[in-house]
Amino acid sequence: MKILVTGNMGYVGSALTRHLRSTFDDAELIGYDSGFFAHCITTPEGLPEVRLQQQYFGDVRELPEALLTGVDGVVHLAAVSNDPMGNRFEAPTQEINCAASVAVAERARNAGVKNFVFASSCSIYGFAEDGPRKETDSLNPLTAYARSKIGTEQALAQIDPGEMVVTCLRFATACGMSDRLRLDLVLNDFVACALALREITVLSDGLRWRPLIDVSDMARAIEWAISRPATNGGRYLVVNAGSNGWNYQVKDIAEAVTAELPGTTISINKNAPPDGRSYRVDFSLYKSLAPRHQPRMALHNTVRAVRLGLERIGFADPNFRSSRWIRLRVLEEHIQSGRLSPNLWWMVPSSTPEKLPLAANE
């Protein structure tokens, strides 16, 4: 099996690389990434890309068709990956997350790719207080990021997939340890607060609902989708990816962290403006279609894994919300240094990462 992963050098991609190599030990794994966050390593073990046969650098808006030759499955993770970045870079978010994603899918189909997996998001449900949301329920995307995800889903539903099987995984909010950890995600942020400050600062009233999924369980869902036959869910499938038991209020997540790190206090901003994003999600369809790839992690295990991972690299930064641990800060630093344009194109001539293919094991 030959698998191409776009956005493989991000938070999810780094964990996925490890999982795919352990699951498909004889697979040919290829990575394609812009390199924005290549330096954001959070493991003493070195680059995750050593598990690949080849690593290519480039902008997903210009993915070369030649890279798709002989590829069996494409895992499309490349994206402007959260609400703050989407709000700051709204036009590039639409270009990268939606227009480029559809173009990659069409090129994959033309190249004879068998399975195309698109990383979508449960954030498209936005605000929904009337029970867990199913795939057939109405959508309420409140941000540029969420709109880009549902826009891609809708566009993929309209294209002719030919013989290609398309799976849109609507992931719950990611969490857990990765070789490129992000701390701009709610659970990871709380663990970092507990370690560095011994106080968890909840920026909202703590009552809003969030479904969560450990990044290792995201990788298991992708493993299922990359080999899914059309007879299991249809040639085009949208499915919520997560577990019904992982719908939590924000305050519950904070309390789970304090249970792992006793002595940590919780500060809730009761005067904060209401957070419009609050939703629970029904993951029953995913359970019925992928019974052998259901999430395995328990919340306390995920909290512990993040704590141990941060301790392993000596994390103790009380100002981490203004550091490279936050993906928006990394992009802003690239732009301020002149390396990146406001439209998220590399600015360095001739030797730009998007022009330089590298074979990881050569």
C-alpha positions in Angstrom: 0.0 0.0 0.0 1.2 3.5 -0.9 -0.2 6.3 1.3 0.3 10.1 0.8 -0.4 12.2 3.9 -0.8 16.0 3.4 -0.1 18.1 6.4 1.9 15.3 7.9 4.2 17.6 9.9 1.4 19.0 12.1 -0.1 17.9 15.4 -2.3 15.2 14.0 0.0 14.2 11.2 3.0 13.5 13.4 0.9 11.1 15.5 -0.6 9.6 12.4 2.8 8.9 10.9 3.8 6.9 14.0 0.5 5.0 13.9 0.6 4.2 10.2 4.1 2.9 10.4 3.3 0.6 13.3 0.1 -0.6 11.6 1.2 -0.9 8.0 4.9 -1.9 8.5 5.4 -2.6 4.8 3.5 0.4 3.5 5.2 3.1 1.5 4.4 6.3 3.4 4.9 9.7 1.8 4.5 13.1 3.4 3.7 16.5 1.9 3.8 19.6 4.0 4.4 23.3 3.9 6.9 23.1 6.8 5.3 25.9 8.8 5.5 24.0 12.0 8.4 21.6 11.2 10.5 23.1 14.1 7.8 22.6 16.7 9.1 19.3 17.9 8.0 18.1 21.3 9.8 14.8 21.6 13.5 13.9 22.4 13.3 11.1 19.8 13.9 13.4 16.8 12.0 14.0 13.6 8.8 11.8 13.1 9.5 11.9 9.4 12.2 9.2 9.7 9.2 6.8 9.6 8.4 7.8 6.1 9.9 6.7 2.8 9.8 10.2 1.5 9.1 13.7 2.7 8.2 16.5 0.3 7.8 20.2 1.2 5.3 22.3 -0.6 2.1 24.3 -0.5 -1.0 22.2 -0.7 -2.4 24.8 -3.2 0.3 23.6 -5.6 0.4 19.9 -4.8 2.2 18.2 -7.8 0.1 15.7 -9.6 3.2 13.5 -10.0 3.2 12.8 -6.3 -0.1 10.9 -6.7 1.2 8.4 -9.2 0.7 4.9 -7.8 -0.8 6.2 -4.6 -3.5 3.9 -3.1 -4.8 6.3 -0.4 -4.6 10.0 0.4 -5.0 11.3 3.9 -5.7 15.0 3.6 -4.8 16.8 6.8 -3.3 20.0 5.4 -5.3 23.0 6.7 -5.3 26.2 8.6 -6.3 24.3 11.6 -8.3 26.2 14.2 -10.7 29.1 14.8 -8.1 31.8 15.8 -6.0 31.1 12.7 -9.1 31.0 10.5 -10.3 34.3 11.9 -6.8 35.9 11.4 -6.3 34.5 7.9 -9.8 34.1 6.6 -9.0 34.3 2.8 -6.1 31.8 3.0 -8.2 29.6 5.1 -10.8 29.3 2.4 -8.1 28.8 -0.3 -6.2 26.1 1.7 -9.0 24.4 3.6 -11.6 24.3 0.9 -10.5 25.1 -2.7 -7.2 23.3 -2.4 -8.8 20.3 -0.7 -11.3 19.8 -3.5 -8.5 20.2 -6.1 -6.4 17.6 -4.3 -9.4 15.2 -4.3 -10.0 15.7 -8.0 -6.3 15.1 -8.8 -6.4 12.0 -6.6 -9.4 10.6 -8.4 -7.7 11.3 -11.8 -4.6 9.5 -10.6 -6.6 6.3 -9.7 -6.4 6.8 -5.9 -8.6 4.2 -4.2 -9.4 6.0 -0.9 -9.5 9.8 -0.1 -9.8 10.7 3.6 -10.7 14.3 4.5 -10.2 15.6 8.0 -13.3 17.5 8.8 -14.5 18.8 12.1 -17.5 18.7 14.5 -17.1 22.4 14.9 -19.5 22.8 12.0 -22.3 22.1 14.6 -21.4 25.4 16.2 -24.1 26.0 18.8 -26.6 23.2 19.5 -28.2 22.9 22.9 -31.0 20.5 21.9 -29.1 17.2 22.2 -26.2 15.4 20.5 -25.9 16.2 16.8 -26.1 13.5 14.2 -24.6 13.7 10.7 -28.1 14.4 9.3 -28.8 17.3 11.7 -28.7 21.0 10.7 -25.3 22.7 10.8 -24.3 26.0 12.4 -20.8 26.9 11.4 -19.8 30.0 13.4 -16.2 30.6 12.2 -14.2 30.8 9.0 -12.6 27.5 10.0 -15.9 25.7 10.4 -17.3 27.2 7.2 -14.3 26.0 5.2 -14.8 22.5 6.5 -18.5 22.3 5.6 -17.7 24.0 2.3 -15.3 21.2 1.5 -17.7 18.5 2.5 -20.4 19.9 0.3 -18.0 20.3 -2.7 -16.7 16.8 -2.3 -20.3 15.5 -2.4 -20.8 17.2 -5.7 -17.7 15.9 -7.6 -17.8 12.6 -9.5 -15.5 10.3 -7.4 -15.2 7.7 -10.1 -13.9 4.6 -8.4 -12.5 6.5 -5.4 -14.0 6.1 -2.0 -14.3 9.4 -0.1 -14.6 9.6 3.7 -15.1 12.9 5.5 -14.2 12.3 9.2 -15.9 15.0 11.4 -13.5 14.8 14.2 -14.2 15.9 17.8 -11.8 18.4 19.3 -8.3 16.9 19.3 -6.3 16.4 22.4 -3.5 14.2 23.6 0.3 13.9 23.2 2.0 14.2 19.8 5.5 14.6 18.5 4.4 18.1 17.6 2.1 19.0 20.5 -0.2 22.0 20.3 -1.3 23.9 23.4 -4.0 25.8 21.7 -6.5 23.0 22.3 -8.6 23.0 25.4 -7.4 19.8 27.3 -3.7 20.3 26.3 -3.9 24.0 27.4 -5.3 23.0 30.8 -2.5 20.4 31.4 0.1 23.1 30.5 -1.5 25.6 32.8 -1.5 23.0 35.6 2.2 22.2 35.1 3.5 25.7 34.6 1.2 27.7 36.9 -0.6 25.2 39.1 -3.7 27.1 38.1 -6.1 26.3 35.2 -7.5 29.5 33.7 -10.8 28.8 32.0 -11.4 31.6 29.7 -15.2 31.0 29.6 -17.9 30.1 32.1 -16.9 26.4 31.8 -20.4 25.3 31.0 -20.1 24.9 27.2 -20.0 21.4 25.8 -17.1 20.0 23.8 -16.6 16.5 22.3 -13.0 15.4 22.5 -10.9 12.7 20.8 -7.3 11.7 21.6 -5.0 12.1 18.7 -4.1 8.4 18.8 -7.8 7.6 18.3 -7.9 10.0 15.4 -5.2 8.0 13.8 -7.2 4.8 14.4 -10.2 6.4 12.6 -8.0 7.4 9.7 -6.5 3.8 9.6 -10.1 2.6 9.1 -11.1 5.2 6.5 -7.9 4.7 4.4 -9.0 1.1 3.7 -12.8 1.5 3.8 -14.7 -0.2 1.0 -17.6 1.5 -0.6 -19.9 -1.3 0.7 -19.2 0.0 4.2 -21.0 3.4 4.3 -21.1 4.2 0.6 -18.7 5.7 -1.9 -19.1 9.1 -0.3 -19.4 9.2 3.5 -19.6 11.9 6.2 -19.3 10.5 9.7 -18.8 12.0 13.1 -15.5 10.5 14.5 -15.3 10.1 18.2 -17.1 8.5 21.2 -20.4 9.3 22.9 -18.6 9.0 26.2 -16.3 11.8 25.4 -18.8 14.7 25.3 -17.7 17.0 28.2 -18.4 20.4 29.6 -15.3 22.5 29.8 -15.3 22.5 33.6 -15.3 18.7 33.6 -12.1 18.7 31.5 -10.5 21.1 34.0 -11.5 18.9 36.9 -10.0 15.8 35.1 -6.7 17.7 34.9 -6.7 18.6 38.6 -7.3 15.0 39.5 -4.1 14.1 37.6 -2.2 17.1 39.1 -3.4 17.6 42.7 -2.9 21.0 44.2 -3.9 22.8 40.9 -6.6 25.4 41.3 -9.3 26.2 38.7 -10.1 29.9 37.9 -13.3 30.3 35.9 -14.0 33.7 34.2 -17.7 34.1 35.2 -17.7 37.5 33.5 -16.5 36.3 30.2 -18.8 36.9 27.1 -20.7 33.8 26.2 -18.8 31.3 24.0 -21.2 30.6 21.1 -19.6 27.2 20.4 -21.3 24.6 22.5 -22.4 21.2 21.1 -22.6 17.6 21.9 -22.2 15.0 19.1 -23.7 11.6 18.4 -21.0 9.1 17.3 -23.3 6.1 16.8 -22.8 5.9 13.1 -19.1 5.6 13.4 -19.5 2.9 16.1 -21.7 0.9 13.7 -19.4 1.3 10.7 -16.0 0.9 12.4 -16.5 -1.3 15.5 -12.9 -2.5 15.5 -11.5 1.1 15.3 -13.4 2.7 18.2 -11.5 5.1 20.5 -9.5 3.3 23.2 -8.2 6.1 25.3 -9.8 7.2 28.6 -9.9 10.8 29.6 -7.5 10.4 32.5 -5.1 8.5 30.4 -5.0 11.3 27.8 -4.4 13.8 30.5 -1.6 11.7 32.0 0.0 11.2 28.5 0.2 15.0 28.0 1.5 15.6 31.4 4.3 12.9 31.0 5.1 14.1 27.5 5.5 17.7 28.7 7.6 16.7 31.7 9.8 14.6 29.5 10.9 17.7 27.5 11.2 19.9 30.6 8.2 22.1 29.9 7.8 24.9 32.4 6.8 28.0 30.4 4.2 30.2 32.2 3.9 32.3 29.1 3.2 29.4 26.7 0.1 31.1 25.3 2.4 33.7 23.7 4.9 31.1 22.4 5.5 28.7 19.6 3.3 26.2 21.4 0.4 28.2 19.9 0.1 27.7 16.1 -1.2 31.2 15.4 1.9 32.7 17.1 4.2 30.6 14.9 2.5 31.9 11.7 2.7 35.5 13.0 6.4 35.1 13.8 7.0 33.8 10.2 5.2 36.8 8.8 6.9 39.3 11.0 10.3 37.9 10.1 9.5 38.2 6.4 9.6 34.4 5.8 5.8 34.2 5.1 3.3 36.4 3.3 0.0 37.5 4.8 -1.6 35.0 2.4 0.6 32.2 3.9 3.0 31.7 1.0 6.7 31.3 1.7 8.7 34.4 0.7 12.3 33.1 0.5 13.2 32.8 -3.2 14.7 29.7 -5.0 15.3 27.6 -1.8 11.7 27.8 -0.5 10.5 24.7 1.3 7.7 24.3 -1.3 10.3 23.7 -4.0 12.6 21.2 -2.2 11.7 17.5 -2.2 13.5 15.5 0.5 13.7 11.7 0.9 13.6 11.1 4.6 15.6 7.9 4.6 18.2 8.8 2.0 
